[in-house]
Structures are given as C-alpha cells and as structure tokens.
Amino acid sequence: MQNIVFLDRDSLLANVRAPAFEHQWRDYPATLPGEVAERLRGATIAITNKVPVRAADIARLPDLKMIAVAATGTDNVDLAACRERGIVVSNIRNYSLVSVPEHCFAMILALRRNLRAYCADVDAGLWQKSSQFCLFTHPIGDLAGSRLGIVGYGALGHKVAQLGRAFGMQVCVTSRSPVADADVTMLPLDELLRSCDVISLHLPLSEQTRNMIGARELALMKPTALLINTARGGLVDEAALAQALRDGVIGGAGFDVLSKEPPAPDNPLLALHQPNFILTPHVAWASAGAMQTLADMLVDNVEAFVAGAPRNAMG
C-alpha cells in the first residue's frame, strides 16, 4: 500500500487520475514550509509543485521513498539529501512546449508593437481627439529581419527558435551544450547580448546561473532590445533590471517569473508601471492543455516508480 500526499494540489488545475495500484491519497490545497514534515508523516510518495522539501524535512520522514515534482524545476527539493537516503526524485519534462513559447511571443509582440502604450492612449481618449484616422504616439517594430537571442537551448529553446524563424527572425544561441542545428548562429553570451534585438532566457536556476544577467550584461544590450524571461526569476538581478528600464538602458522586458514567488511587496519590478514592461504571475506554462499533460505525466512517473522502473529521475 502506497501512501501518497500532494502538498499543493491547487497549483494544478487539471484532472489527476487515480494511480493504477493500491494506495491512499491525501490532497492539501497549499502547504507552508513549516507544515511539510507533519503532512508527509507516513507518506511513501510526496507530490509537490513548488512547496520546498528540505533536508530537515527529509530527516523526519523515514517512510518517504519518492518525491514526484509536478513541474520541471527541482530547485525546491534537496536533491543531495534525497540521494543520501535513496529517495527517487522525478520531474515533468517537455509538457509545455506549446504554452511557454506562445507566451514568450505574446510578450515579444506586445512589447515590439507597443500594444500596452497604445491601449492606454485609447483609454485616455487620445485617438478620439486625433486629427486623422490613426494615432502615431509610439514606435512600432517588426520581428521579421531582427535577431532573436536564445540563452539555453533545450526543448523550450528549440521551440522558441522555431517560432522565431516563422516570424522571419535570425536565431542566435548561447548554450553550454553543443548545438547541431544548422539554422542557428552560436555566440558567446556577451556577443549575443550586444547583437540581438530580442533575448529570451530558457535555462534552469543554479548557483552558476543565478543573477547571470545583471547591470553589466544589461548595459551590453541594444537600447531598443527586449529581455524575456519565462524560465526562473533568479536568473536576472531584478533591481538592476528595474533601474535599466527606468533609465532606458534597454527597450523593454517581459517577465513571467520573479526571484521569490509570490513576490514580496517591495520587489522592485512590482513598482514598474511602464508600458515597456510586462509582468505576468508565473502562468506561461499554464494553458489548459499543458496542465492536463503535466497531470497525466505526473501519475505516469508515480506508476513507473511503483512498478520498479522510475522515469524522469534526477541524478
């Protein structure tokens, strides 16, 4: 009998089917960090999307055999502590290959064509007072012929590149792994930042990538360039980005992630009320189709573990 506990069920708006083995299942809508060990007491399988499961919790959970992460990122789980105990940690991979790239381009198009600024002008009555049929109050740029820089070229980076090429963009890539794609230009990060019109981040958060885009890197970018982040908030120094946007160092930014979520009220990006900045609440992944795919893959991972053949296990 497996005892399964889902720590933050409300983070997944999808049908989660019952696993095909004998089990007990408990759901919690959300769980605070201090509640983790108590709620997982007696559990053999823990499911978490974003609730942290740290070494101190794991030490109090002798029955725990698996942590099924209902997401791709596993930075909320102490992997070293799990390895020491032989606890399998499985994540979800490649479930949002449509949702995230489409969200990226929704932000890119809105920023490139100044949609927020134009909508604000209409709301303010400026079009109604125009002397001609249209209103030219903000510059509008095309994507065709511009350069798209992708930092991190995994499955999501590939899909973003495909959309970029469909818009007629030249694709440049910075990646730690070799890239065999003949349709992209490989560049070091600094050169990519200097030469690209749109830069989109698609890599995990680690000690090596934390704040990899700071004041120095932002200063390298074109004053008209856009920075898009649907990966992890900690990849970018948020105070430096806020200052760069206020000072016109870059042309705009679209973010779906912040370094702490939900954000603290004093996060510098929350105070930016500018038409060249778009902030969405970590929903790029969350189309209805993507969430159902994630839910199905989550149960697949749990069933594979119980069958003795774990899949998507972290090393």
Phi and psi restraints in degrees (value plus and minus 20) as a CYANA .aco file:
   2 GLN   PHI    -114.3   -74.3
   2 GLN   PSI     118.8   158.8
   3 ASN   PHI    -129.2   -89.2
   3 ASN   PSI      89.9   129.9
   4 ILE   PHI    -129.2   -89.2
   4 ILE   PSI     113.0   153.0
   5 VAL   PHI    -148.9  -108.9
   5 VAL   PSI     104.2   144.2
   6 PHE   PHI    -120.6   -80.6
   6 PHE   PSI      94.1   134.1
   7 LEU   PHI     -97.2   -57.2
   7 LEU   PSI     -46.8    -6.8
   8 ASP   PHI    -162.4  -122.4
   8 ASP   PSI      45.7    85.7
   9 ARG   PHI     -80.5   -40.5
   9 ARG   PSI     -52.0   -12.0
  10 ASP   PHI     -89.5   -49.5
  10 ASP   PSI     -28.2    11.8
  11 SER   PHI     -99.5   -59.5
  11 SER   PSI     -23.8    16.2
  12 LEU   PHI    -151.6  -111.6
  12 LEU   PSI      85.0   125.0
  13 LEU   PHI    -111.0   -71.0
  13 LEU   PSI      56.1    96.1
  14 ALA   PHI    -177.6  -137.6
  14 ALA   PSI     146.7   186.7
  15 ASN   PHI    -102.3   -62.3
  15 ASN   PSI      99.3   139.3
  16 VAL   PHI    -122.2   -82.2
  16 VAL   PSI      89.6   129.6
  17 ARG   PHI     -90.4   -50.4
  17 ARG   PSI     136.2   176.2
  18 ALA   PHI     -93.0   -53.0
  18 ALA   PSI     112.2   152.2
  19 PRO   PHI     -80.9   -40.9
  19 PRO   PSI     129.9   169.9
  20 ALA   PHI    -108.2   -68.2
  20 ALA   PSI      34.3    74.3
  21 PHE   PHI    -176.8  -136.8
  21 PHE   PSI     146.0   186.0
  22 GLU   PHI     -88.7   -48.7
  22 GLU   PSI     109.3   149.3
  23 HIS   PHI    -181.1  -141.1
  23 HIS   PSI     143.5   183.5
  24 GLN   PHI    -135.3   -95.3
  24 GLN   PSI     123.8   163.8
  25 TRP   PHI    -154.6  -114.6
  25 TRP   PSI     110.6   150.6
  26 ARG   PHI    -146.6  -106.6
  26 ARG   PSI     115.7   155.7
  27 ASP   PHI    -130.1   -90.1
  27 ASP   PSI     123.1   163.1
  28 TYR   PHI    -144.8  -104.8
  28 TYR   PSI     112.6   152.6
  29 PRO   PHI     -76.3   -36.3
  29 PRO   PSI     -62.2   -22.2
  30 ALA   PHI    -176.3  -136.3
  30 ALA   PSI     140.0   180.0
  31 THR   PHI    -160.4  -120.4
  31 THR   PSI     110.8   150.8
  32 LEU   PHI    -100.2   -60.2
  32 LEU   PSI     133.4   173.4
  33 PRO   PHI     -72.8   -32.8
  33 PRO   PSI     -58.4   -18.4
  34 GLY   PHI     -92.9   -52.9
  34 GLY   PSI     -28.0    12.0
  35 GLU   PHI    -119.7   -79.7
  35 GLU   PSI     -26.5    13.5
  36 VAL   PHI     -80.7   -40.7
  36 VAL   PSI     -74.3   -34.3
  37 ALA   PHI     -81.7   -41.7
  37 ALA   PSI     -61.7   -21.7
  38 GLU   PHI     -85.6   -45.6
  38 GLU   PSI     -62.4   -22.4
  39 ARG   PHI     -92.0   -52.0
  39 ARG   PSI     -46.2    -6.2
  40 LEU   PHI    -112.8   -72.8
  40 LEU   PSI     -17.0    23.0
  41 ARG   PHI     -80.2   -40.2
  41 ARG   PSI     105.8   145.8
  42 GLY   PHI      64.7   104.7
  42 GLY   PSI     -28.4    11.6
  43 ALA   PHI     -93.0   -53.0
  43 ALA   PSI     120.2   160.2
  44 THR   PHI    -116.7   -76.7
  44 THR   PSI     -47.3    -7.3
  45 ILE   PHI    -151.1  -111.1
  45 ILE   PSI     104.4   144.4
  46 ALA   PHI    -126.9   -86.9
  46 ALA   PSI     117.6   157.6
  47 ILE   PHI    -135.6   -95.6
  47 ILE   PSI     107.6   147.6
  48 THR   PHI    -161.0  -121.0
  48 THR   PSI     120.4   160.4
  49 ASN   PHI    -112.7   -72.7
  49 ASN   PSI     -86.0   -46.0
  50 LYS   PHI    -142.8  -102.8
  50 LYS   PSI     -24.5    15.5
  51 VAL   PHI     -87.3   -47.3
  51 VAL   PSI     107.4   147.4
  52 PRO   PHI     -90.8   -50.8
  52 PRO   PSI     118.1   158.1
  53 VAL   PHI    -141.2  -101.2
  53 VAL   PSI      82.2   122.2
  54 ARG   PHI    -120.0   -80.0
  54 ARG   PSI     152.9   192.9
  55 ALA   PHI     -77.6   -37.6
  55 ALA   PSI     -60.0   -20.0
  56 ALA   PHI     -83.3   -43.3
  56 ALA   PSI     -56.0   -16.0
  57 ASP   PHI     -88.3   -48.3
  57 ASP   PSI     -67.1   -27.1
  58 ILE   PHI     -79.9   -39.9
  58 ILE   PSI     -56.1   -16.1
  59 ALA   PHI     -83.4   -43.4
  59 ALA   PSI     -42.0    -2.0
  60 ARG   PHI    -117.9   -77.9
  60 ARG   PSI     -12.2    27.8
  61 LEU   PHI    -144.8  -104.8
  61 LEU   PSI      55.2    95.2
  62 PRO   PHI     -86.3   -46.3
  62 PRO   PSI     -41.6    -1.6
  63 ASP   PHI    -106.6   -66.6
  63 ASP   PSI     -32.0     8.0
  64 LEU   PHI     -89.9   -49.9
  64 LEU   PSI     107.9   147.9
  65 LYS   PHI    -138.3   -98.3
  65 LYS   PSI     -42.9    -2.9
  66 MET   PHI    -168.7  -128.7
  66 MET   PSI     122.5   162.5
  67 ILE   PHI    -138.8   -98.8
  67 ILE   PSI      95.6   135.6
  68 ALA   PHI    -117.6   -77.6
  68 ALA   PSI      89.8   129.8
  69 VAL   PHI    -105.9   -65.9
  69 VAL   PSI     103.8   143.8
  70 ALA   PHI    -107.2   -67.2
  70 ALA   PSI      29.4    69.4
  71 ALA   PHI    -190.0  -150.0
  71 ALA   PSI     155.9   195.9
  72 THR   PHI    -105.3   -65.3
  72 THR   PSI     -66.7   -26.7
  73 GLY   PHI     -90.2   -50.2
  73 GLY   PSI     118.1   158.1
  74 THR   PHI    -140.2  -100.2
  74 THR   PSI       0.6    40.6
  75 ASP   PHI     -90.2   -50.2
  75 ASP   PSI     -28.6    11.4
  76 ASN   PHI    -108.4   -68.4
  76 ASN   PSI     -19.6    20.4
  77 VAL   PHI    -138.7   -98.7
  77 VAL   PSI     115.4   155.4
  78 ASP   PHI     -98.2   -58.2
  78 ASP   PSI      75.0   115.0
  79 LEU   PHI     -87.8   -47.8
  79 LEU   PSI     -55.6   -15.6
  80 ALA   PHI     -83.4   -43.4
  80 ALA   PSI     -63.7   -23.7
  81 ALA   PHI     -84.0   -44.0
  81 ALA   PSI     -56.6   -16.6
  82 CYS   PHI     -87.1   -47.1
  82 CYS   PSI     -60.9   -20.9
  83 ARG   PHI     -81.5   -41.5
  83 ARG   PSI     -62.2   -22.2
  84 GLU   PHI     -79.2   -39.2
  84 GLU   PSI     -56.6   -16.6
  85 ARG   PHI    -111.5   -71.5
  85 ARG   PSI     -27.2    12.8
  86 GLY   PHI      54.8    94.8
  86 GLY   PSI       3.2    43.2
  87 ILE   PHI    -102.6   -62.6
  87 ILE   PSI     107.2   147.2
  88 VAL   PHI     -99.2   -59.2
  88 VAL   PSI     111.8   151.8
  89 VAL   PHI    -137.5   -97.5
  89 VAL   PSI      99.2   139.2
  90 SER   PHI    -137.2   -97.2
  90 SER   PSI     122.1   162.1
  91 ASN   PHI    -138.8   -98.8
  91 ASN   PSI    -199.7  -159.7
  92 ILE   PHI    -128.1   -88.1
  92 ILE   PSI     111.0   151.0
  93 ARG   PHI    -144.1  -104.1
  93 ARG   PSI     120.3   160.3
  94 ASN   PHI      40.2    80.2
  94 ASN   PSI      14.4    54.4
  95 TYR   PHI    -111.5   -71.5
  95 TYR   PSI     -38.7     1.3
  96 SER   PHI    -138.3   -98.3
  96 SER   PSI      18.5    58.5
  97 LEU   PHI     -92.5   -52.5
  97 LEU   PSI     -29.8    10.2
  98 VAL   PHI    -122.9   -82.9
  98 VAL   PSI     -68.0   -28.0
  99 SER   PHI     -82.6   -42.6
  99 SER   PSI     -70.3   -30.3
 100 VAL   PHI     -86.4   -46.4
 100 VAL   PSI     -69.1   -29.1
 101 PRO   PHI     -79.8   -39.8
 101 PRO   PSI     -58.3   -18.3
 102 GLU   PHI     -85.1   -45.1
 102 GLU   PSI     -58.2   -18.2
 103 HIS   PHI     -84.1   -44.1
 103 HIS   PSI     -61.3   -21.3
 104 CYS   PHI     -74.7   -34.7
 104 CYS   PSI     -69.0   -29.0
 105 PHE   PHI     -95.7   -55.7
 105 PHE   PSI     -45.0    -5.0
 106 ALA   PHI     -80.5   -40.5
 106 ALA   PSI     -63.7   -23.7
 107 MET   PHI     -90.8   -50.8
 107 MET   PSI     -61.1   -21.1
 108 ILE   PHI     -79.6   -39.6
 108 ILE   PSI     -68.4   -28.4
 109 LEU   PHI     -85.0   -45.0
 109 LEU   PSI     -62.6   -22.6
 110 ALA   PHI     -80.7   -40.7
 110 ALA   PSI     -61.2   -21.2
 111 LEU   PHI     -94.5   -54.5
 111 LEU   PSI     -64.1   -24.1
 112 ARG   PHI     -83.4   -43.4
 112 ARG   PSI     -53.0   -13.0
 113 ARG   PHI    -122.9   -82.9
 113 ARG   PSI     -12.6    27.4
 114 ASN   PHI      36.1    76.1
 114 ASN   PSI      22.4    62.4
 115 LEU   PHI     -84.6   -44.6
 115 LEU   PSI     -60.7   -20.7
 116 ARG   PHI     -82.2   -42.2
 116 ARG   PSI     -62.3   -22.3
 117 ALA   PHI     -85.8   -45.8
 117 ALA   PSI     -60.7   -20.7
 118 TYR   PHI     -88.9   -48.9
 118 TYR   PSI     -60.0   -20.0
 119 CYS   PHI     -82.2   -42.2
 119 CYS   PSI     -58.6   -18.6
 120 ALA   PHI     -84.9   -44.9
 120 ALA   PSI     -58.1   -18.1
 121 ASP   PHI     -85.1   -45.1
 121 ASP   PSI     -59.8   -19.8
 122 VAL   PHI     -85.3   -45.3
 122 VAL   PSI     -64.3   -24.3
 123 ASP   PHI     -80.4   -40.4
 123 ASP   PSI     -51.8   -11.8
 124 ALA   PHI    -103.6   -63.6
 124 ALA   PSI     -21.6    18.4
 125 GLY   PHI      65.8   105.8
 125 GLY   PSI      -8.7    31.3
 126 LEU   PHI     -90.2   -50.2
 126 LEU   PSI     -58.2   -18.2
 127 TRP   PHI     -84.7   -44.7
 127 TRP   PSI     -58.6   -18.6
 128 GLN   PHI     -82.9   -42.9
 128 GLN   PSI     -44.4    -4.4
 129 LYS   PHI    -118.0   -78.0
 129 LYS   PSI     -18.2    21.8
 130 SER   PHI     -86.8   -46.8
 130 SER   PSI     127.2   167.2
 131 SER   PHI    -103.8   -63.8
 131 SER   PSI     -25.0    15.0
 132 GLN   PHI    -159.0  -119.0
 132 GLN   PSI    -199.1  -159.1
 133 PHE   PHI     -90.2   -50.2
 133 PHE   PSI     -40.3    -0.3
 134 CYS   PHI    -147.3  -107.3
 134 CYS   PSI     150.3   190.3
 135 LEU   PHI    -146.8  -106.8
 135 LEU   PSI      97.8   137.8
 136 PHE   PHI    -126.2   -86.2
 136 PHE   PSI      64.0   104.0
 137 THR   PHI    -131.7   -91.7
 137 THR   PSI     -30.6     9.4
 138 HIS   PHI    -164.4  -124.4
 138 HIS   PSI     126.9   166.9
 139 PRO   PHI     -88.3   -48.3
 139 PRO   PSI     127.2   167.2
 140 ILE   PHI    -143.6  -103.6
 140 ILE   PSI     109.2   149.2
 141 GLY   PHI    -135.0   -95.0
 141 GLY   PSI     130.7   170.7
 142 ASP   PHI    -113.1   -73.1
 142 ASP   PSI     133.6   173.6
 143 LEU   PHI    -103.9   -63.9
 143 LEU   PSI     -55.2   -15.2
 144 ALA   PHI     -77.1   -37.1
 144 ALA   PSI     111.1   151.1
 145 GLY   PHI      66.5   106.5
 145 GLY   PSI     -25.7    14.3
 146 SER   PHI    -115.3   -75.3
 146 SER   PSI     152.2   192.2
 147 ARG   PHI    -125.0   -85.0
 147 ARG   PSI     108.6   148.6
 148 LEU   PHI    -125.3   -85.3
 148 LEU   PSI      99.1   139.1
 149 GLY   PHI    -122.4   -82.4
 149 GLY   PSI     105.6   145.6
 150 ILE   PHI    -134.7   -94.7
 150 ILE   PSI     103.4   143.4
 151 VAL   PHI    -124.6   -84.6
 151 VAL   PSI      87.8   127.8
 152 GLY   PHI      79.0   119.0
 152 GLY   PSI      94.8   134.8
 153 TYR   PHI    -141.3  -101.3
 153 TYR   PSI      34.5    74.5
 154 GLY   PHI    -104.2   -64.2
 154 GLY   PSI    -174.7  -134.7
 155 ALA   PHI     -81.5   -41.5
 155 ALA   PSI     -61.8   -21.8
 156 LEU   PHI     -88.1   -48.1
 156 LEU   PSI     -61.4   -21.4
 157 GLY   PHI     -78.8   -38.8
 157 GLY   PSI     -60.2   -20.2
 158 HIS   PHI     -81.7   -41.7
 158 HIS   PSI     -63.6   -23.6
 159 LYS   PHI     -87.0   -47.0
 159 LYS   PSI     -58.8   -18.8
 160 VAL   PHI     -83.5   -43.5
 160 VAL   PSI     -59.8   -19.8
 161 ALA   PHI     -80.9   -40.9
 161 ALA   PSI     -61.4   -21.4
 162 GLN   PHI     -81.2   -41.2
 162 GLN   PSI     -64.7   -24.7
 163 LEU   PHI     -84.6   -44.6
 163 LEU   PSI     -59.9   -19.9
 164 GLY   PHI     -79.6   -39.6
 164 GLY   PSI     -64.7   -24.7
 165 ARG   PHI     -84.6   -44.6
 165 ARG   PSI     -55.4   -15.4
 166 ALA   PHI     -83.2   -43.2
 166 ALA   PSI     -49.4    -9.4
 167 PHE   PHI    -104.6   -64.6
 167 PHE   PSI     -20.0    20.0
 168 GLY   PHI      64.6   104.6
 168 GLY   PSI       2.9    42.9
 169 MET   PHI    -111.6   -71.6
 169 MET   PSI     129.1   169.1
 170 GLN   PHI    -106.1   -66.1
 170 GLN   PSI     109.3   149.3
 171 VAL   PHI    -120.9   -80.9
 171 VAL   PSI     106.0   146.0
 172 CYS   PHI    -138.6   -98.6
 172 CYS   PSI     127.3   167.3
 173 VAL   PHI    -155.7  -115.7
 173 VAL   PSI     118.4   158.4
 174 THR   PHI    -133.6   -93.6
 174 THR   PSI     103.1   143.1
 175 SER   PHI    -169.3  -129.3
 175 SER   PSI     122.7   162.7
 176 ARG   PHI     -96.2   -56.2
 176 ARG   PSI     -41.5    -1.5
 177 SER   PHI    -118.6   -78.6
 177 SER   PSI     131.1   171.1
 178 PRO   PHI     -80.3   -40.3
 178 PRO   PSI     124.1   164.1
 179 VAL   PHI    -139.9   -99.9
 179 VAL   PSI     101.9   141.9
 180 ALA   PHI    -116.2   -76.2
 180 ALA   PSI     -19.5    20.5
 181 ASP   PHI     -92.0   -52.0
 181 ASP   PSI      95.3   135.3
 182 ALA   PHI     -92.2   -52.2
 182 ALA   PSI     -34.9     5.1
 183 ASP   PHI    -108.5   -68.5
 183 ASP   PSI     -15.1    24.9
 184 VAL   PHI    -141.2  -101.2
 184 VAL   PSI     135.5   175.5
 185 THR   PHI    -126.1   -86.1
 185 THR   PSI     101.9   141.9
 186 MET   PHI    -102.4   -62.4
 186 MET   PSI     111.1   151.1
 187 LEU   PHI    -158.1  -118.1
 187 LEU   PSI     126.9   166.9
 188 PRO   PHI     -82.8   -42.8
 188 PRO   PSI     136.2   176.2
 189 LEU   PHI     -76.0   -36.0
 189 LEU   PSI     -67.1   -27.1
 190 ASP   PHI     -80.3   -40.3
 190 ASP   PSI     -61.7   -21.7
 191 GLU   PHI     -88.8   -48.8
 191 GLU   PSI     -57.6   -17.6
 192 LEU   PHI     -82.2   -42.2
 192 LEU   PSI     -64.2   -24.2
 193 LEU   PHI     -82.1   -42.1
 193 LEU   PSI     -59.4   -19.4
 194 ARG   PHI     -89.8   -49.8
 194 ARG   PSI     -53.4   -13.4
 195 SER   PHI    -125.6   -85.6
 195 SER   PSI     -32.8     7.2
 196 CYS   PHI    -116.7   -76.7
 196 CYS   PSI     130.4   170.4
 197 ASP   PHI    -109.8   -69.8
 197 ASP   PSI     -49.1    -9.1
 198 VAL   PHI    -153.0  -113.0
 198 VAL   PSI     111.7   151.7
 199 ILE   PHI    -143.1  -103.1
 199 ILE   PSI     105.1   145.1
 200 SER   PHI    -142.3  -102.3
 200 SER   PSI     110.5   150.5
 201 LEU   PHI    -116.3   -76.3
 201 LEU   PSI     111.2   151.2
 202 HIS   PHI    -165.5  -125.5
 202 HIS   PSI      42.6    82.6
 203 LEU   PHI    -165.7  -125.7
 203 LEU   PSI     137.8   177.8
 204 PRO   PHI     -94.6   -54.6
 204 PRO   PSI     142.8   182.8
 205 LEU   PHI    -108.7   -68.7
 205 LEU   PSI     108.1   148.1
 206 SER   PHI    -166.6  -126.6
 206 SER   PSI     157.4   197.4
 207 GLU   PHI     -83.8   -43.8
 207 GLU   PSI     -46.6    -6.6
 208 GLN   PHI     -98.0   -58.0
 208 GLN   PSI     -48.7    -8.7
 209 THR   PHI    -122.8   -82.8
 209 THR   PSI     -28.5    11.5
 210 ARG   PHI     -80.5   -40.5
 210 ARG   PSI     108.9   148.9
 211 ASN   PHI      34.7    74.7
 211 ASN   PSI      14.2    54.2
 212 MET   PHI     -86.7   -46.7
 212 MET   PSI     -42.8    -2.8
 213 ILE   PHI    -129.0   -89.0
 213 ILE   PSI      86.6   126.6
 214 GLY   PHI    -144.1  -104.1
 214 GLY   PSI    -181.6  -141.6
 215 ALA   PHI     -79.7   -39.7
 215 ALA   PSI     -61.3   -21.3
 216 ARG   PHI     -81.3   -41.3
 216 ARG   PSI     -66.5   -26.5
 217 GLU   PHI     -88.3   -48.3
 217 GLU   PSI     -59.0   -19.0
 218 LEU   PHI     -83.6   -43.6
 218 LEU   PSI     -55.9   -15.9
 219 ALA   PHI     -87.4   -47.4
 219 ALA   PSI     -42.1    -2.1
 220 LEU   PHI     -95.0   -55.0
 220 LEU   PSI     -43.7    -3.7
 221 MET   PHI     -94.1   -54.1
 221 MET   PSI     137.3   177.3
 222 LYS   PHI     -82.8   -42.8
 222 LYS   PSI     127.5   167.5
 223 PRO   PHI     -86.1   -46.1
 223 PRO   PSI     -33.5     6.5
 224 THR   PHI    -122.6   -82.6
 224 THR   PSI     -21.3    18.7
 225 ALA   PHI     -93.6   -53.6
 225 ALA   PSI     134.7   174.7
 226 LEU   PHI    -131.2   -91.2
 226 LEU   PSI     122.4   162.4
 227 LEU   PHI    -136.3   -96.3
 227 LEU   PSI     103.7   143.7
 228 ILE   PHI    -137.6   -97.6
 228 ILE   PSI     111.1   151.1
 229 ASN   PHI    -154.5  -114.5
 229 ASN   PSI      87.3   127.3
 230 THR   PHI    -136.0   -96.0
 230 THR   PSI      -2.8    37.2
 231 ALA   PHI    -118.0   -78.0
 231 ALA   PSI    -104.6   -64.6
 232 ARG   PHI    -160.9  -120.9
 232 ARG   PSI     118.4   158.4
 233 GLY   PHI     -83.1   -43.1
 233 GLY   PSI     -54.7   -14.7
 234 GLY   PHI     -88.5   -48.5
 234 GLY   PSI     -25.1    14.9
 235 LEU   PHI     -90.0   -50.0
 235 LEU   PSI     -41.7    -1.7
 236 VAL   PHI    -143.2  -103.2
 236 VAL   PSI     116.4   156.4
 237 ASP   PHI     -91.0   -51.0
 237 ASP   PSI      86.9   126.9
 238 GLU   PHI     -87.6   -47.6
 238 GLU   PSI     -57.2   -17.2
 239 ALA   PHI     -84.6   -44.6
 239 ALA   PSI     -60.6   -20.6
 240 ALA   PHI     -85.7   -45.7
 240 ALA   PSI     -59.1   -19.1
 241 LEU   PHI     -85.5   -45.5
 241 LEU   PSI     -64.6   -24.6
 242 ALA   PHI     -78.2   -38.2
 242 ALA   PSI     -63.0   -23.0
 243 GLN   PHI     -86.5   -46.5
 243 GLN   PSI     -60.0   -20.0
 244 ALA   PHI     -84.0   -44.0
 244 ALA   PSI     -57.9   -17.9
 245 LEU   PHI     -91.2   -51.2
 245 LEU   PSI     -58.6   -18.6
 246 ARG   PHI     -85.1   -45.1
 246 ARG   PSI     -57.5   -17.5
 247 ASP   PHI    -108.3   -68.3
 247 ASP   PSI     -22.6    17.4
 248 GLY   PHI      54.0    94.0
 248 GLY   PSI       3.9    43.9
 249 VAL   PHI     -86.0   -46.0
 249 VAL   PSI     -59.0   -19.0
 250 ILE   PHI    -144.8  -104.8
 250 ILE   PSI     147.4   187.4
 251 GLY   PHI     -98.8   -58.8
 251 GLY   PSI     -49.9    -9.9
 252 GLY   PHI     155.1   195.1
 252 GLY   PSI     153.9   193.9
 253 ALA   PHI    -172.1  -132.1
 253 ALA   PSI     127.5   167.5
 254 GLY   PHI    -147.8  -107.8
 254 GLY   PSI      98.0   138.0
 255 PHE   PHI    -143.7  -103.7
 255 PHE   PSI     118.1   158.1
 256 ASP   PHI    -134.0   -94.0
 256 ASP   PSI     -19.3    20.7
 257 VAL   PHI    -159.4  -119.4
 257 VAL   PSI     130.0   170.0
 258 LEU   PHI    -150.8  -110.8
 258 LEU   PSI     144.4   184.4
 259 SER   PHI     -85.8   -45.8
 259 SER   PSI     -49.8    -9.8
 260 LYS   PHI    -149.4  -109.4
 260 LYS   PSI     111.3   151.3
 261 GLU   PHI    -154.6  -114.6
 261 GLU   PSI     111.2   151.2
 262 PRO   PHI     -81.3   -41.3
 262 PRO   PSI     133.2   173.2
 263 PRO   PHI     -93.2   -53.2
 263 PRO   PSI     131.5   171.5
 264 ALA   PHI     -93.1   -53.1
 264 ALA   PSI     130.4   170.4
 265 PRO   PHI     -78.7   -38.7
 265 PRO   PSI     -44.4    -4.4
 266 ASP   PHI    -113.0   -73.0
 266 ASP   PSI      -8.9    31.1
 267 ASN   PHI     -78.9   -38.9
 267 ASN   PSI     108.0   148.0
 268 PRO   PHI     -82.7   -42.7
 268 PRO   PSI     -44.3    -4.3
 269 LEU   PHI     -97.0   -57.0
 269 LEU   PSI     -41.5    -1.5
 270 LEU   PHI     -90.9   -50.9
 270 LEU   PSI     -42.3    -2.3
 271 ALA   PHI    -107.4   -67.4
 271 ALA   PSI     -22.4    17.6
 272 LEU   PHI    -105.0   -65.0
 272 LEU   PSI      87.3   127.3
 273 HIS   PHI    -132.4   -92.4
 273 HIS   PSI      50.6    90.6
 274 GLN   PHI    -146.3  -106.3
 274 GLN   PSI     124.4   164.4
 275 PRO   PHI     -87.3   -47.3
 275 PRO   PSI     -35.0     5.0
 276 ASN   PHI    -115.0   -75.0
 276 ASN   PSI      -3.8    36.2
 277 PHE   PHI    -153.1  -113.1
 277 PHE   PSI     107.4   147.4
 278 ILE   PHI    -139.1   -99.1
 278 ILE   PSI     107.8   147.8
 279 LEU   PHI    -146.0  -106.0
 279 LEU   PSI     100.9   140.9
 280 THR   PHI    -136.2   -96.2
 280 THR   PSI     134.1   174.1
 281 PRO   PHI    -108.7   -68.7
 281 PRO   PSI      42.4    82.4
 282 HIS   PHI      34.0    74.0
 282 HIS   PSI      35.7    75.7
 283 VAL   PHI    -143.5  -103.5
 283 VAL   PSI     -13.0    27.0
 284 ALA   PHI     -78.4   -38.4
 284 ALA   PSI     -54.1   -14.1
 285 TRP   PHI     -99.5   -59.5
 285 TRP   PSI     -31.4     8.6
 286 ALA   PHI    -122.3   -82.3
 286 ALA   PSI      16.5    56.5
 287 SER   PHI     -87.0   -47.0
 287 SER   PSI     138.6   178.6
 288 ALA   PHI     -78.8   -38.8
 288 ALA   PSI     -61.1   -21.1
 289 GLY   PHI     -85.1   -45.1
 289 GLY   PSI     -62.1   -22.1
 290 ALA   PHI     -86.5   -46.5
 290 ALA   PSI     -60.1   -20.1
 291 MET   PHI     -87.2   -47.2
 291 MET   PSI     -57.0   -17.0
 292 GLN   PHI     -89.3   -49.3
 292 GLN   PSI     -58.7   -18.7
 293 THR   PHI     -80.5   -40.5
 293 THR   PSI     -63.2   -23.2
 294 LEU   PHI     -80.3   -40.3
 294 LEU   PSI     -65.9   -25.9
 295 ALA   PHI     -80.8   -40.8
 295 ALA   PSI     -61.6   -21.6
 296 ASP   PHI     -86.1   -46.1
 296 ASP   PSI     -61.4   -21.4
 297 MET   PHI     -88.7   -48.7
 297 MET   PSI     -52.7   -12.7
 298 LEU   PHI     -80.2   -40.2
 298 LEU   PSI     -69.3   -29.3
 299 VAL   PHI     -88.5   -48.5
 299 VAL   PSI     -55.6   -15.6
 300 ASP   PHI     -76.2   -36.2
 300 ASP   PSI     -63.7   -23.7
 301 ASN   PHI     -82.7   -42.7
 301 ASN   PSI     -63.3   -23.3
 302 VAL   PHI     -85.1   -45.1
 302 VAL   PSI     -63.9   -23.9
 303 GLU   PHI     -85.3   -45.3
 303 GLU   PSI     -58.7   -18.7
 304 ALA   PHI     -84.5   -44.5
 304 ALA   PSI     -59.8   -19.8
 305 PHE   PHI     -82.3   -42.3
 305 PHE   PSI     -67.6   -27.6
 306 VAL   PHI     -85.2   -45.2
 306 VAL   PSI     -49.7    -9.7
 307 ALA   PHI     -98.3   -58.3
 307 ALA   PSI     -24.2    15.8
 308 GLY   PHI      69.1   109.1
 308 GLY   PSI      -8.2    31.8
 309 ALA   PHI    -152.9  -112.9
 309 ALA   PSI      50.5    90.5
 310 PRO   PHI     -75.1   -35.1
 310 PRO   PSI     121.7   161.7
 311 ARG   PHI    -143.8  -103.8
 311 ARG   PSI     136.3   176.3
 312 ASN   PHI      34.0    74.0
 312 ASN   PSI      12.9    52.9
 313 ALA   PHI     -98.7   -58.7
 313 ALA   PSI     117.8   157.8
 314 MET   PHI     -99.7   -59.7
 314 MET   PSI     121.2   161.2
